[in-house]
Amino acid sequence: MDQRFAGKTAIVTGAGRGIGRGVALRLAREGANVVIAEYNAESAEAVAAEIESLGVESMPYAIDISDAGRARRMVEDVAGRFGRIDILVNNAGVVQTKPMMDLTEADWDRIVNVNQRGTFFCLQAVAEQMLRQLPDSLKAAAGLADVVAVQLSADKESSKVEPTELEPSYGKIVNFSSIAGRRGRPLSTHYAATKAAIISITQSAALALAPYRINVNAVCPGIVVTPMWHEIDRDRAALFGAKEGEAVKAFVNTVPLKRAATEDEIAGVVAFLCSSDANYITGQAINVDGGFEMN
Ligand SMILES: NC(=O)c1ccc[n+]([C@@H]2O[C@H](COP(=O)([O-])OP(=O)(O)OC[C@H]3O[C@@H](n4cnc5c(N)ncnc54)[C@H](O)[C@@H]3O)[C@@H](O)[C@H]2O)c1
């Protein structure tokens, strides 16, 4: 496999299982040292051991991403060990299947705190580190203190109508939204709201960080049969008095490609967005859903 990420340091949140584990393994196979930032300390250790067996370094890091202070400490610890952070994959998320009219404040806060707050504060903490890593020339030209001023001056002075050389990227951030972020979901209103918010956060961060050549994008997976989907399936079966497995089948039947995605199919798109092939892509939310959504 190409070693596109040789020597780079990546943090993948929620990488103890499911899609996050798939992303961590994919980045590691392509040469990255990968931090497994995960709520479940045991699964973080297990995935970190798998990663090390691929011949790169790994670091299991027990974290609840909704704790912004812990996210900042993680960034310090990772930068302390590896010297830099090149990639953040903000994958950790939680879901709940419950009719809208039954949602409680506690339900709302749990989902929003992890998915929306956690994603934002991990992004902010890692972006601060990426800004510290900028070459002095870009720091000086950009004037770190004032992003708006940079954007205005970029219009006048530093735009390159005909680029003569490829610009490097100084960091790649990929956030996990979902097709649930594309339209309402009466059985997971709070989850869908956080996934729509993640698209908005991705766009804002892409604009704020563009002057520093830090790319921020999102992926919107359709269905991947991970432990999260098993949970959704069980909850739907209980709600509708159906058999387990029926919700997954019914959903897959609505996907134009008529199948779920593999974890590696999502990981491949994330790896592309983290690679230099995607240096000119920022602020995008890419559906990886077998054709389910087309906007
Ligand atoms: N599976 C799908 O079909 C699907 C579809 C669309 C979007 N997504 C999104 O993809 C991402 C991964 O989904 P998955 O299916 O692999 O989920 P999963 O539940 O199988 O795995 C999520 C991982 O995140 C960890 N995690 C949960 N809360 C955390 C926290 N507060 N701090 C740190 N780690 C935490 C869990 O321990 C777990 O290891 C999620 O953001 C999810 O919303 C999944």
The ligand as an SDF file (V2000), in Angstrom:
LIG
                    3D

 44 48  0  0  0  0  0  0  0  0999 V2000
  -22.5410    3.1190   11.4490 N   0  0  0  0  0  0  0  0  0  0  0  0
  -23.2100    3.8880   10.6160 C   0  0  0  0  0  0  0  0  0  0  0  0
  -24.0170    3.4060    9.7960 O   0  0  0  0  0  0  0  0  0  0  0  0
  -23.0070    5.3860   10.6280 C   0  0  0  0  0  0  0  0  0  0  0  0
  -23.7230    6.1450    9.6910 C   0  0  0  0  0  0  0  0  0  0  0  0
  -23.5250    7.5280    9.6640 C   0  0  0  0  0  0  0  0  0  0  0  0
  -22.6520    8.1290   10.5300 C   0  0  0  0  0  0  0  0  0  0  0  0
  -21.9720    7.3630   11.4330 N   0  0  0  0  0  0  0  0  0  0  0  0
  -21.0570    8.0600   12.3260 C   0  0  0  0  0  0  0  0  0  0  0  0
  -19.7840    7.4560   12.2430 O   0  0  0  0  0  0  0  0  0  0  0  0
  -19.1210    7.5550   13.5090 C   0  0  0  0  0  0  0  0  0  0  0  0
  -18.6810    6.1760   13.9650 C   0  0  0  0  0  0  0  0  0  0  0  0
  -19.8200    5.3320   14.0360 O   0  0  0  0  0  0  0  0  0  0  0  0
  -19.7440    3.7740   14.3730 P   0  0  0  0  0  0  0  0  0  0  0  0
  -20.8970    3.1720   13.6870 O   0  0  0  0  0  0  0  0  0  0  0  0
  -18.3770    3.2570   14.1500 O   0  0  0  0  0  0  0  0  0  0  0  0
  -20.0910    3.8510   15.9560 O   0  0  0  0  0  0  0  0  0  0  0  0
  -19.7590    2.8150   17.1420 P   0  0  0  0  0  0  0  0  0  0  0  0
  -20.7520    3.0770   18.2060 O   0  0  0  0  0  0  0  0  0  0  0  0
  -19.6760    1.4360   16.6140 O   0  0  0  0  0  0  0  0  0  0  0  0
  -18.3180    3.3000   17.6160 O   0  0  0  0  0  0  0  0  0  0  0  0
  -18.1620    4.5730   18.2090 C   0  0  0  0  0  0  0  0  0  0  0  0
  -16.9110    4.6070   19.0510 C   0  0  0  0  0  0  0  0  0  0  0  0
  -16.8460    5.9110   19.6520 O   0  0  0  0  0  0  0  0  0  0  0  0
  -16.5550    5.7420   21.0430 C   0  0  0  0  0  0  0  0  0  0  0  0
  -17.1240    6.8620   21.7980 N   0  0  0  0  0  0  0  0  0  0  0  0
  -18.4240    7.0860   22.0800 C   0  0  0  0  0  0  0  0  0  0  0  0
  -18.5670    8.1830   22.8310 N   0  0  0  0  0  0  0  0  0  0  0  0
  -17.3160    8.6610   23.0510 C   0  0  0  0  0  0  0  0  0  0  0  0
  -16.8070    9.7600   23.7810 C   0  0  0  0  0  0  0  0  0  0  0  0
  -17.6150   10.5670   24.4750 N   0  0  0  0  0  0  0  0  0  0  0  0
  -15.4760    9.9740   23.7910 N   0  0  0  0  0  0  0  0  0  0  0  0
  -14.6570    9.1350   23.1170 C   0  0  0  0  0  0  0  0  0  0  0  0
  -15.0740    8.0660   22.4230 N   0  0  0  0  0  0  0  0  0  0  0  0
  -16.4010    7.8320   22.3870 C   0  0  0  0  0  0  0  0  0  0  0  0
  -17.2140    4.4280   21.4280 C   0  0  0  0  0  0  0  0  0  0  0  0
  -16.6580    3.9010   22.6340 O   0  0  0  0  0  0  0  0  0  0  0  0
  -16.9350    3.5840   20.2030 C   0  0  0  0  0  0  0  0  0  0  0  0
  -15.6760    2.9450   20.2830 O   0  0  0  0  0  0  0  0  0  0  0  0
  -20.1200    8.2180   14.4570 C   0  0  0  0  0  0  0  0  0  0  0  0
  -19.8530    9.6040   14.5270 O   0  0  0  0  0  0  0  0  0  0  0  0
  -21.4530    7.9740   13.7810 C   0  0  0  0  0  0  0  0  0  0  0  0
  -22.4120    8.9300   14.1420 O   0  0  0  0  0  0  0  0  0  0  0  0
  -22.1320    6.0160   11.5040 C   0  0  0  0  0  0  0  0  0  0  0  0
  1  2  1  0
  2  3  2  0
  2  4  1  0
  4  5  1  0
  4 44  2  0
  5  6  2  0
  6  7  1  0
  7  8  2  0
  8  9  1  0
  8 44  1  0
  9 10  1  0
  9 42  1  0
 10 11  1  0
 11 12  1  0
 11 40  1  0
 12 13  1  0
 13 14  1  0
 14 15  2  0
 14 16  1  0
 14 17  1  0
 17 18  1  0
 18 19  2  0
 18 20  1  0
 18 21  1  0
 21 22  1  0
 22 23  1  0
 23 24  1  0
 23 38  1  0
 24 25  1  0
 25 26  1  0
 25 36  1  0
 26 27  1  0
 26 35  1  0
 27 28  2  0
 28 29  1  0
 29 30  1  0
 29 35  2  0
 30 31  1  0
 30 32  2  0
 32 33  1  0
 33 34  2  0
 34 35  1  0
 36 37  1  0
 36 38  1  0
 38 39  1  0
 40 41  1  0
 40 42  1  0
 42 43  1  0
M  CHG  2   8   1  16  -1
M  END
$$$$
